[in-house]
Amino acid sequence: MEHTLVTSKKLKNRWLIALSGVLLHLSIGSAYAWSIYTNPIKQASSWSEGQISFAFSLAIFCLGFSAAFMGHLTDKYGPRMTGTIASVFFGAGIALTGLAISIQSLPMLYLSYGLIGGIGLGTGYVTPVSTMMAWFPDRPGLATGMAIMGFGFATLITTPIAEMLMANIGLTNTFYVLGISYFVIMFLSSQYLAKPPVGWVPEGFKEEKPKKEEKVTTTGPSLTANEAIKTKRFWMLWVMLFINITCGIALISAAAPLAQKSTGMTAGLAATMVAIMGLFNGGGRFAWATISDYIGRPNVFTLYFVIDVIALIALYFTRSPIAFMILICIVMTCYGGGFSAVPTYISDIFGNKSVAALHGYILTAWALAGMAGPILLSWITDISGSYATAMLVFAGMSAVALVLSLLIRRDIAKYAVK
């Protein structure tokens, strides 16, 4: 046999590992529901909408850079430790947000939700991904899709619960209850997370290995995180993800007014469209990651940008509310898919030595895109007087990413196992 199979009775159930990872991401993914708190916070304070929304941007920024640091800790100490850290920071960040609102302190809002909560976000985001990939070597795309799908679907669960809580116990108490709840769910989920034993593989799985006469070059796929970030292919992948997120998060930030001004869509239909976008964002994470197991990550990323270029140009011209809704939901699947396919793409081209650390590094693209996307959309709209012009700019950016998705193949082939 190629591997030593572990038969210990204490071996953890990999599907429960997957469930733990999904619960972790469902908790931190609630951050995407921040917009539902905007009006209630505005009514309860003297803060402007821009000041309130900046807390979310700051949280995403801190997510990316904390992930870059915490990914190393996940590789070194395991997911239980970083998952526990994430539960403390995210739970505390949400609960302290309620306190910030109650005492009307804007700096504390940024400290609690933006900094503390953002660190919890980044730490929790990288914690389960490499672990689930290790438990599912037969379907690494499926594994990351399951985990990151939870992040995308979280708003569908959080929104009705948070609205019910705000209606019954008030705004600040809602944050206290949610903060404690997220801490408990994340803490308990983290305690079950663990890497598989050395030598373990699923029953019936055989990993393809190069023949004896084949050798892996020293610059081949098995690189440490610090070695990988010195390569062209890392930065090409970084820019591809940055462009994908910039375009996607810009559309998310202004989907409702964009639809209303471009197509005359009613406010009610626009709100429905935003909810449906969450479905496609989450579903795309699972679907594209699973598809990538069959057609490969390079092909999936190329498809993202082919679809984005076509859909974004079509969004510029469309005046039909239904056609607009279909097109923006298609873009959302590619936006979500980029998050779920990138960890396995990292593993494919750099090996499994430092997946969590590299995943953290590449999520700095999310940190910067979270700031750049909404700002770029607002700037283009202010200059042109129309949201539609931004669709052409985003289509051009996606075309650049499409070219990179083809060029990265040449760089990967250059350093492939020989």
C-alpha positions in Angstrom: 0.0 0.0 0.0 1.1 3.5 -0.8 0.2 4.9 2.7 -0.2 3.7 6.2 -3.9 3.6 7.0 -4.8 4.8 10.5 -7.4 2.5 12.2 -7.4 4.0 15.7 -10.8 4.1 17.4 -10.0 7.7 18.4 -9.8 8.8 14.7 -12.1 11.8 14.3 -15.0 11.8 11.8 -13.9 13.9 8.8 -17.6 14.9 8.2 -17.8 16.3 11.7 -14.6 18.1 11.0 -16.3 19.6 8.0 -19.4 20.5 10.0 -17.2 22.2 12.6 -15.5 24.3 9.8 -18.9 25.2 8.3 -20.2 26.4 11.7 -17.1 28.5 12.2 -17.6 30.2 8.8 -21.3 30.6 9.3 -20.6 32.5 12.5 -17.9 34.9 11.1 -19.8 35.2 7.7 -22.5 37.1 9.6 -20.2 40.1 9.1 -21.7 40.4 5.6 -25.0 41.3 7.2 -23.6 44.6 8.6 -25.9 46.6 6.3 -29.0 45.5 8.2 -27.7 47.4 11.2 -26.9 50.6 9.4 -30.3 52.3 9.7 -31.0 51.1 13.3 -27.5 52.4 14.4 -28.1 55.6 12.5 -31.4 56.2 14.4 -29.8 55.3 17.7 -26.8 57.6 17.3 -25.6 60.8 15.7 -23.3 59.0 13.2 -23.6 59.3 9.5 -24.1 56.3 7.2 -20.6 56.7 5.9 -19.1 56.6 9.4 -21.1 53.5 10.2 -20.2 51.7 7.0 -16.5 52.4 7.6 -16.7 50.0 10.5 -17.4 47.2 8.0 -14.6 48.3 5.6 -12.2 48.4 8.5 -13.2 44.9 9.6 -12.6 43.5 6.1 -9.2 45.3 6.0 -8.3 43.7 9.4 -9.5 40.4 8.2 -7.0 40.2 5.3 -4.0 41.3 7.3 -4.8 39.2 10.4 -5.3 36.2 8.2 -1.8 36.7 6.8 -0.4 36.5 10.3 -2.6 33.8 11.8 -2.2 31.5 8.8 1.3 30.7 10.1 -0.1 29.9 13.6 -2.6 27.5 12.1 0.2 25.7 10.2 2.4 25.6 13.3 0.0 25.0 16.2 -3.1 23.6 14.6 -6.6 24.8 14.0 -7.9 24.3 17.6 -5.7 27.1 18.9 -6.4 29.6 16.2 -10.1 28.7 16.2 -10.2 29.4 19.9 -8.5 32.8 19.4 -11.0 33.6 16.7 -14.0 32.8 18.9 -12.7 35.1 21.6 -11.9 38.0 19.3 -15.0 37.8 17.1 -17.4 37.2 20.0 -15.9 40.0 22.0 -15.9 42.3 19.0 -19.6 41.8 18.3 -20.6 42.2 22.0 -18.4 45.3 22.4 -20.1 46.8 19.4 -23.3 46.9 21.4 -21.5 48.7 24.2 -20.0 51.2 21.7 -23.5 52.0 20.5 -24.9 52.3 24.0 -22.3 54.8 25.0 -22.3 56.6 21.6 -18.5 56.1 21.0 -17.5 56.0 17.4 -13.8 55.2 18.2 -15.0 52.3 20.2 -17.2 51.1 17.3 -14.1 51.0 15.1 -12.1 49.3 17.8 -14.7 46.7 18.6 -16.3 45.8 15.3 -13.4 47.0 13.0 -10.2 45.9 14.8 -11.2 43.3 17.4 -14.0 41.8 15.3 -11.8 42.0 12.1 -9.0 40.1 13.8 -11.5 37.4 14.8 -12.8 37.3 11.2 -9.3 36.8 9.6 -8.3 34.2 12.2 -11.5 32.3 11.9 -11.4 32.4 8.1 -8.1 30.7 7.7 -8.5 28.2 10.6 -10.6 25.4 9.0 -9.6 25.5 5.3 -6.2 23.8 5.2 -7.5 21.3 7.9 -10.5 20.3 5.8 -8.3 20.0 2.7 -6.1 17.6 4.7 -9.1 15.4 5.7 -10.4 15.4 2.1 -7.3 14.8 -0.2 -9.7 13.0 -2.5 -11.9 16.1 -2.9 -9.9 19.2 -1.8 -12.2 21.5 -3.8 -15.3 20.0 -2.1 -13.7 20.5 1.3 -12.9 24.2 0.8 -16.2 24.7 -0.9 -18.0 23.4 2.1 -16.1 25.6 4.5 -16.2 28.8 2.5 -19.8 28.2 1.4 -20.8 28.8 5.1 -19.3 32.3 4.9 -21.4 33.2 1.9 -24.6 31.7 3.2 -24.3 33.3 6.6 -26.3 36.4 5.8 -29.4 34.3 4.9 -29.3 32.9 8.5 -28.2 36.0 10.3 -30.5 38.5 8.8 -33.9 37.1 10.0 -32.5 36.2 13.4 -30.9 39.7 13.9 -34.0 41.5 12.8 -36.2 39.4 15.1 -33.8 40.1 18.0 -33.7 43.9 17.3 -37.5 44.0 17.2 -37.9 42.1 20.5 -34.9 43.0 22.7 -33.5 46.2 21.1 -30.3 47.0 19.1 -27.6 46.9 21.8 -29.0 43.7 23.4 -29.0 42.1 20.0 -25.2 42.6 19.7 -24.7 41.2 23.3 -26.7 38.1 22.5 -25.1 37.6 19.1 -21.6 38.1 20.5 -22.1 35.5 23.2 -23.8 33.1 20.7 -21.0 33.4 18.2 -18.4 32.8 20.9 -20.1 29.6 22.1 -20.6 28.2 18.6 -17.1 29.0 17.4 -15.4 27.9 20.6 -17.2 24.5 20.6 -16.6 24.0 16.9 -12.9 24.8 17.3 -12.4 22.1 19.9 -13.2 19.3 17.4 -10.9 20.7 14.7 -7.7 18.8 14.3 -5.3 17.8 11.6 -5.5 14.1 10.5 -2.9 11.7 11.9 0.4 11.5 9.9 0.0 8.8 7.2 -3.8 8.8 7.2 -5.8 8.7 3.9 -9.4 8.0 3.2 -10.2 4.3 2.5 -9.6 3.5 -1.2 -7.7 6.7 -1.9 -4.4 6.5 -3.8 -2.4 9.6 -4.3 -0.6 9.7 -7.6 3.2 9.9 -7.2 5.9 10.6 -9.7 7.9 7.6 -10.8 11.3 6.9 -9.2 13.2 8.4 -12.1 11.2 11.6 -11.9 12.5 14.4 -9.6 10.9 17.4 -8.2 12.9 20.6 -9.0 14.0 22.7 -6.1 11.7 25.5 -7.3 8.8 23.1 -7.7 5.4 23.2 -6.0 6.5 22.2 -2.5 7.5 25.7 -1.2 7.3 27.4 2.2 5.2 30.5 2.4 8.2 32.8 2.4 9.6 31.1 -0.7 6.2 31.1 -2.5 5.6 34.9 -2.2 8.8 35.5 -4.1 7.4 33.8 -7.2 5.6 35.4 -10.2 2.7 32.9 -10.0 1.9 33.9 -6.4 1.5 37.6 -7.4 -0.4 36.7 -10.5 -2.8 34.8 -8.4 -2.9 37.6 -5.9 -3.9 40.2 -8.6 -6.5 37.8 -10.1 -8.1 37.5 -6.7 -7.9 41.2 -6.0 -9.7 42.1 -9.3 -12.3 39.4 -8.7 -13.0 40.7 -5.2 -12.9 44.4 -6.2 -15.5 44.0 -8.8 -17.7 41.7 -6.7 -17.6 43.7 -3.5 -18.3 46.9 -5.4 -21.5 45.4 -6.8 -22.5 44.1 -3.4 -22.0 47.5 -1.8 -24.3 49.3 -4.2 -26.5 46.5 -5.7 -29.9 47.9 -4.8 -29.4 51.6 -5.9 -27.4 50.3 -9.0 -30.4 48.2 -10.0 -32.9 50.9 -9.3 -31.1 53.6 -11.3 -30.0 51.3 -14.2 -33.3 49.5 -14.8 -36.0 51.3 -12.8 -36.3 48.3 -10.5 -38.6 48.9 -7.5 -37.1 49.1 -4.0 -38.9 45.9 -3.0 -37.6 43.9 -6.0 -34.1 45.4 -5.4 -34.2 44.2 -1.8 -35.3 40.7 -3.0 -32.4 40.7 -5.5 -29.9 41.5 -2.7 -31.1 38.4 -0.8 -31.0 36.2 -3.9 -27.4 37.5 -4.5 -26.5 36.0 -1.2 -27.7 32.6 -2.3 -25.6 32.7 -5.5 -22.6 34.0 -3.6 -22.8 31.1 -1.2 -23.8 28.5 -3.8 -21.1 29.6 -6.1 -18.5 29.0 -3.4 -19.6 25.3 -3.2 -20.4 24.7 -6.8 -17.3 26.2 -8.4 -15.0 24.6 -5.8 -16.5 21.2 -6.5 -16.3 21.7 -10.3 -12.6 22.6 -9.9 -11.9 19.0 -8.7 -13.0 17.8 -12.1 -11.7 20.5 -14.6 -8.8 21.9 -12.5 -8.3 25.3 -10.8 -6.6 27.0 -13.8 -9.6 26.3 -16.0 -12.1 27.5 -13.3 -10.3 30.8 -12.8 -10.2 31.4 -16.6 -13.9 30.7 -16.7 -14.6 33.2 -13.9 -13.1 36.0 -15.9 -14.6 35.0 -19.2 -18.0 35.0 -17.6 -17.3 38.3 -15.7 -16.3 40.2 -18.8 -19.4 39.1 -20.7 -21.8 39.7 -17.8 -20.4 43.1 -16.9 -20.6 44.4 -20.4 -24.1 43.0 -20.6 -24.9 44.9 -17.3 -23.9 48.1 -19.0 -26.4 47.7 -21.7 -29.3 45.9 -20.0 -32.5 47.8 -19.0 -34.5 44.8 -18.0 -34.9 44.3 -14.2 -35.0 40.5 -14.6 -32.1 40.3 -17.0 -30.1 42.6 -14.6 -30.9 40.3 -11.7 -29.8 37.2 -13.6 -26.5 38.8 -14.7 -25.5 40.2 -11.3 -26.3 36.8 -9.7 -24.0 35.1 -12.3 -21.2 37.5 -11.4 -21.9 36.7 -7.7 -21.2 33.0 -8.3 -17.8 33.9 -9.8 -17.1 36.3 -6.9 -17.9 33.6 -4.3 -16.1 30.9 -6.3 -12.9 32.8 -6.3 -12.7 32.5 -2.5 -13.4 28.8 -2.4 -11.1 27.7 -5.3 -8.1 29.8 -4.3 -6.9 27.6 -1.3 -6.8 24.5 -3.5 -5.1 26.5 -6.3 -2.4 27.5 -3.7 -2.0 23.8 -2.8 -1.8 22.8 -6.5 1.0 25.2 -7.3 2.9 25.4 -4.1 2.2 22.1 -2.3 0.8 21.5 1.1 3.7 22.7 3.2 2.2 26.1 4.2 -1.3 26.3 2.8 -2.8 28.2 5.8 0.0 30.7 5.8 -0.1 31.3 2.0 -3.9 31.5 2.2 -3.5 34.2 4.8 -1.0 36.1 2.6 -3.3 36.0 -0.4 -6.2 37.2 1.6 -4.5 40.6 1.9 -6.0 41.0 -1.6 -9.4 40.9 0.1 -8.3 43.5 2.6 -7.3 46.0 0.0 -10.1 45.1 -2.4 -12.7 45.6 0.4 -11.5 49.2 0.6 -10.9 49.7 -3.2 -14.1 48.3 -4.6 -16.7 50.6 -3.1 -14.4 53.6 -3.3 -13.7 53.0 -7.0 -17.4 52.5 -7.8 -18.2 55.8 -6.0 -15.4 57.7 -7.7 -16.4 56.5 -11.2 -20.1 57.2 -10.5 -19.3 60.7 -9.3 -17.2 61.5 -12.4 -19.5 59.9 -14.9 -22.8 60.6 -13.2 -23.8 57.0 -13.8 -23.3 53.6 -12.3 -23.3 52.0 -15.7 -19.8 53.4 -16.7 -18.3 51.5 -13.7 -19.5 48.2 -15.4 -17.2 48.8 -18.3 -14.3 49.7 -16.1 -14.9 46.5 -14.1 -15.2 44.5 -17.4 -11.8 45.9 -18.4 -10.2 44.9 -15.1 -11.7 41.4 -15.5 -10.1 41.2 -19.0 -6.7 41.9 -17.4 -7.4 39.1 -14.9 -8.4 36.9 -17.8 -5.0 37.5 -19.4 -3.3 36.7 -16.1 -5.2 33.5 -15.7 -3.7 32.4 -19.0 -0.2 33.6 -18.3 0.0 31.9 -14.9 -0.3 28.6 -16.7 3.0 29.2 -18.4 4.7 30.0 -15.1 3.2 26.9 -13.4 4.3 24.7 -16.3 7.8 26.1 -16.0 8.2 24.8 -12.5 6.0 21.7 -12.7 7.2 18.4 -11.3 9.7 17.0 -13.7 
